[in-house]
Amino acid sequence: MNLCDYGEITKLLSDFDFRFSKSLGQNFIINPDVCPKMADMSGIDGESGVIEIGPGIGVLTAELAKRAKKVVCVELDSRLIPLLGITLAEYENIEIINADVLKTDLHALINEKFAGMKVFVCANLPYYITSPVIMALLESRIDVEAITVMVQKEAAQRMCAQVGSRDSGAVTVAVNYYSEAEKLFDVSAGSFMPAPKVDSCVMKLTVRSSPPVAVTDERFFFKTVRAAFGQRRKTASNSISAGLGIPKQAVIKAIAECGFSPDIRAEALSMRDLARLSDAVKNNLC
Ligand code: SAM
């Protein structure tokens, strides 16, 4: 069946009495050029295992299954499971798990399903959880080669931003710390059904073997980064003390020890600055 044909999809969805859920970020790809290109550029081959987040009706899944050894999809919407049984019936290397990806133990999934394989993540992400999914994939340090994701343009801009620039945020720091980010290609809003309001972009995050800066406590570093960017309009000292629930004096002292201005904001700090600051804050708490 042609999963990019408007008429065929409409009939399939109506046979299953399926209505799109806006709250689950359901915009399915109907442009036939997008999924083959995305699968080709993701780096997977016949020996690879692939995790797909949110298969929808399986348009990207089919392209991944043609190229990989095995594809495991995590789909939250239980209404799509019987439908996927039909659209992907011809492929024997696909497994569908009906679960929330943010509550799925991906370490266990990789060990259980992909023993001996190089693993990749490939997904057209639901826009409402783009940052949490990317942060979770990177921070959990799951053993994957690369993460190829379609995200809305604004999210792509944040992911690609320079740490220490106006556009940077906690996700920028995580992306740069754990991976080398590359913008692959743009996808117009008209490539989806239903069409979202904004265009999208496919990004590839190739996981680094070691981070670009050293920190004494990685978990604390990311807690500090999240806190620092949590209240963008406030100074780093205010956001960090509020976000971590620690005395402001300890943060002010750490900022002074690093030689930064007392009213510096998180977006002005480079990766190295953030690493030094989190180490200094931690020291002041000990
Ligand atoms: N891959 C399909 C495509 O490209 O046409 C669908 C992509 S659509 C943007 C996002 C998909 O993610 C939907 O199928 C939606 O039901 C699913 N989804 C939403 N939240 C999810 C979650 N927390 N865990 C797993 N899947 C989720």
Boltz pocket constraint, residues with backbone or C-beta under 6 A from the ligand:
constraints:
  - pocket:
      binder: B
      contacts: [[A, 24], [A, 25], [A, 26], [A, 27], [A, 28], [A, 29], [A, 53], [A, 54], [A, 55], [A, 56], [A, 57], [A, 58], [A, 59], [A, 60], [A, 74], [A, 75], [A, 76], [A, 77], [A, 80], [A, 99], [A, 100], [A, 101], [A, 102], [A, 123], [A, 124], [A, 125], [A, 126], [A, 127], [A, 129]]
      max_distance: 6.0
